[in-house]
Amino acid sequence: MEIILSKALFVALGGFGPAIAIGLIGKSAMQSIGRNPESSEKLFVPMILAIAFAEAIAIYALIAGFLF
């Protein structure tokens, strides 16, 4: 029982940071596009890359939780 709880806590805490990061990345990108709509094409690829890197951290936490 303790092992299942520790795995769940590990994955939950490992996903909390990336979730906040993804929210902040999206918020900043939308604010930037709102201020300068012409920059949307320049911001799209870096925004997606930053979100993917943040999501990779959550996936690493999930894999580590399964291996724990």
Backbone as ProteinMPNN parsed JSONL, in Angstrom:
{"seq_chain_A": "MEIILSKALFVALGGFGPAIAIGLIGKSAMQSIGRNPESSEKLFVPMILAIAFAEAIAIYALIAGFLF", "coords_chain_A": {"N_chain_A": [[0.823, -1.203, 0.0], [1.935, 1.24, 0.801], [3.843, 1.528, -1.129], [2.409, 1.952, -3.488], [1.174, 4.361, -2.875], [3.431, 5.989, -2.607], [4.424, 5.911, -5.229], [2.324, 7.164, -6.595], [2.4, 9.697, -5.42], [4.944, 10.506, -6.209], [4.683, 10.683, -9.021], [2.648, 12.593, -9.169], [3.791, 14.883, -7.946], [5.928, 15.165, -9.658], [4.657, 15.922, -11.958], [3.516, 18.32, -11.341], [5.209, 20.643, -11.401], [5.979, 20.844, -14.213], [3.378, 21.261, -15.222], [2.696, 23.792, -14.233], [4.712, 25.237, -15.514], [4.03, 24.898, -18.234], [1.591, 26.237, -18.29], [2.444, 28.859, -17.704], [4.103, 29.355, -19.908], [2.255, 29.269, -22.027], [0.581, 31.39, -21.234], [2.341, 33.595, -21.364], [2.998, 33.56, -24.081], [0.498, 34.077, -25.257], [-0.03, 36.632, -24.24], [2.015, 38.047, -25.476], [1.351, 37.729, -28.18], [-1.082, 39.017, -28.119], [-0.303, 41.65, -27.691], [1.255, 42.135, -29.92], [0.125, 41.206, -32.732], [1.259, 40.415, -35.174], [3.439, 38.908, -34.557], [2.786, 36.292, -34.146], [3.389, 34.151, -35.86], [6.151, 33.946, -35.557], [6.376, 33.267, -32.897], [5.17, 30.831, -32.524], [6.537, 28.302, -33.053], [8.805, 28.352, -31.194], [7.28, 28.423, -28.828], [5.878, 25.965, -28.872], [8.065, 24.214, -28.781], [9.146, 24.833, -26.242], [7.025, 24.052, -24.607], [7.008, 21.323, -25.204], [9.496, 20.517, -24.14], [9.061, 21.029, -21.428], [6.985, 19.249, -20.969], [8.335, 16.884, -21.351], [9.753, 16.571, -19.003], [7.722, 15.901, -17.224], [7.001, 13.451, -18.318], [9.337, 12.011, -17.852], [9.178, 11.873, -15.065], [6.912, 10.286, -14.819], [7.796, 7.871, -15.97], [9.887, 7.276, -14.204], [8.369, 6.92, -11.93], [7.032, 4.554, -12.564], [9.2, 2.816, -12.65], [10.109, 2.86, -10.094]], "CA_chain_A": [[0.0, 0.0, 0.0], [2.803, 2.412, 0.873], [4.549, 1.648, -2.409], [1.473, 2.551, -4.452], [1.017, 5.76, -2.492], [4.664, 6.721, -2.926], [4.478, 6.06, -6.683], [1.344, 8.179, -6.972], [2.916, 10.99, -4.977], [6.103, 10.812, -7.047], [4.2, 11.115, -10.333], [1.878, 13.83, -8.995], [4.711, 15.998, -7.718], [6.719, 15.305, -10.869], [3.844, 16.574, -12.977], [3.06, 19.633, -10.875], [6.102, 21.685, -11.917], [5.774, 21.034, -15.651], [2.049, 21.822, -15.49], [2.809, 25.239, -13.984], [5.564, 25.794, -16.576], [3.261, 24.936, -19.48], [0.638, 27.33, -18.148], [3.148, 30.146, -17.809], [4.55, 29.506, -21.299], [1.077, 29.63, -22.824], [0.143, 32.733, -20.845], [3.283, 34.582, -21.904], [2.866, 33.604, -25.542], [-0.766, 34.743, -25.609], [0.136, 38.058, -23.965], [2.879, 38.608, -26.51], [0.571, 37.795, -29.425], [-2.091, 40.048, -27.925], [0.319, 42.963, -27.838], [1.792, 42.267, -31.272], [-0.455, 40.072, -33.469], [2.096, 39.984, -36.284], [4.501, 38.026, -34.069], [2.271, 34.953, -33.85], [4.112, 33.14, -36.641], [7.494, 33.807, -34.994], [6.305, 32.725, -31.543], [4.512, 29.523, -32.449], [7.492, 27.192, -32.959], [9.477, 28.337, -29.883], [6.321, 28.101, -27.777], [5.64, 24.526, -28.913], [9.28, 23.557, -28.304], [9.241, 25.015, -24.789], [5.996, 23.191, -24.009], [7.447, 19.934, -25.351], [10.567, 20.268, -23.179], [8.451, 20.975, -20.101], [6.217, 18.007, -20.904], [9.286, 15.779, -21.25], [10.074, 16.4, -17.582], [6.604, 15.157, -16.635], [7.087, 12.074, -18.804], [10.425, 11.389, -17.095], [8.659, 11.576, -13.726], [6.002, 9.154, -14.958], [8.607, 6.669, -16.177], [10.577, 6.999, -12.948], [7.361, 6.386, -11.011], [6.801, 3.151, -12.903], [10.39, 2.039, -12.354], [10.394, 2.963, -8.664]], "C_chain_A": [[0.863, 1.261, 0.0], [3.539, 2.635, -0.444], [3.659, 2.318, -3.45], [1.296, 4.034, -4.152], [2.26, 6.572, -2.831], [4.824, 6.903, -4.431], [3.529, 7.165, -7.154], [1.823, 9.574, -6.591], [4.091, 11.44, -5.828], [5.653, 11.353, -8.406], [3.433, 12.435, -10.224], [2.785, 15.029, -8.793], [5.612, 16.23, -8.923], [5.954, 15.97, -11.999], [3.4, 17.973, -12.601], [3.895, 20.771, -11.449], [5.944, 21.911, -13.409], [4.397, 21.611, -15.998], [2.048, 23.335, -15.279], [3.613, 25.891, -15.113], [4.798, 25.911, -17.889], [2.229, 26.064, -19.434], [1.286, 28.694, -18.296], [3.646, 30.401, -19.233], [3.385, 29.937, -22.18], [0.588, 31.029, -22.523], [1.041, 33.801, -21.456], [3.17, 34.704, -23.417], [1.588, 34.335, -25.949], [-0.703, 36.241, -25.316], [0.97, 38.725, -25.044], [2.129, 38.74, -27.837], [-0.518, 38.855, -29.313], [-1.538, 41.452, -28.101], [0.806, 43.217, -29.26], [1.3, 41.081, -32.114], [0.408, 39.576, -34.632], [3.173, 38.987, -35.85], [4.038, 36.592, -33.842], [3.01, 33.869, -34.626], [5.511, 32.904, -36.084], [7.468, 33.134, -33.624], [5.814, 31.29, -31.486], [5.505, 28.378, -32.235], [8.266, 27.214, -31.634], [8.537, 27.992, -28.724], [6.084, 26.592, -27.727], [6.868, 23.766, -28.416], [9.422, 23.669, -26.789], [8.216, 24.146, -24.068], [6.422, 21.731, -24.084], [8.561, 19.6, -24.357], [10.02, 20.192, -21.76], [7.664, 19.681, -19.929], [7.138, 16.798, -20.787], [9.671, 15.523, -19.793], [8.967, 15.614, -16.882], [6.63, 13.698, -17.081], [8.213, 11.339, -18.094], [9.96, 11.021, -15.686], [7.707, 10.379, -13.771], [6.78, 7.852, -15.131], [9.339, 6.293, -14.894], [9.601, 6.45, -11.908], [7.048, 4.937, -11.303], [7.997, 2.268, -12.539], [10.708, 1.982, -10.855], [9.951, 1.731, -7.912]], "O_chain_A": [[0.569, 2.227, -0.704], [3.824, 3.769, -0.829], [4.126, 3.165, -4.21], [1.271, 4.861, -5.063], [2.157, 7.71, -3.289], [5.312, 7.943, -4.873], [3.883, 7.989, -7.997], [1.665, 10.521, -7.361], [4.22, 12.625, -6.136], [6.179, 12.358, -8.885], [3.557, 13.297, -11.094], [2.575, 16.078, -9.402], [6.019, 17.362, -9.184], [6.565, 16.528, -12.91], [2.953, 18.733, -13.46], [3.343, 21.76, -11.933], [5.788, 23.053, -13.841], [4.267, 22.366, -16.961], [1.458, 24.072, -16.069], [3.249, 26.957, -15.608], [4.91, 26.923, -18.581], [2.021, 26.762, -20.426], [0.733, 29.584, -18.943], [3.613, 31.535, -19.708], [3.515, 30.86, -22.984], [0.22, 31.775, -23.431], [0.557, 34.793, -21.999], [3.237, 35.802, -23.969], [1.603, 35.129, -26.889], [-1.265, 37.038, -26.067], [0.666, 39.838, -25.475], [2.26, 39.748, -28.531], [-0.843, 39.518, -30.297], [-2.228, 42.339, -28.603], [0.779, 44.346, -29.749], [1.984, 40.061, -32.198], [0.289, 38.416, -35.029], [3.754, 38.299, -36.689], [4.823, 35.759, -33.39], [3.233, 32.779, -34.099], [6.011, 31.78, -36.132], [8.445, 32.494, -33.234], [6.028, 30.605, -30.486], [5.325, 27.57, -31.324], [8.375, 26.167, -30.996], [8.946, 27.348, -27.758], [6.09, 26.004, -26.645], [6.728, 22.773, -27.701], [9.781, 22.695, -26.128], [8.519, 23.567, -23.025], [6.22, 20.979, -23.13], [8.569, 18.508, -23.79], [10.477, 19.366, -20.969], [7.68, 19.084, -18.852], [6.761, 15.791, -20.187], [9.888, 14.377, -19.4], [9.247, 14.757, -16.043], [6.312, 12.806, -16.295], [8.066, 10.163, -17.763], [10.32, 9.961, -15.175], [7.703, 9.554, -12.858], [6.453, 6.844, -14.505], [9.402, 5.116, -14.538], [9.973, 5.604, -11.094], [6.818, 4.16, -10.376], [7.824, 1.109, -12.163], [11.492, 1.142, -10.414], [10.119, 1.657, -6.695]]}, "name": "protein", "num_of_chains": 1, "seq": "MEIILSKALFVALGGFGPAIAIGLIGKSAMQSIGRNPESSEKLFVPMILAIAFAEAIAIYALIAGFLF"}
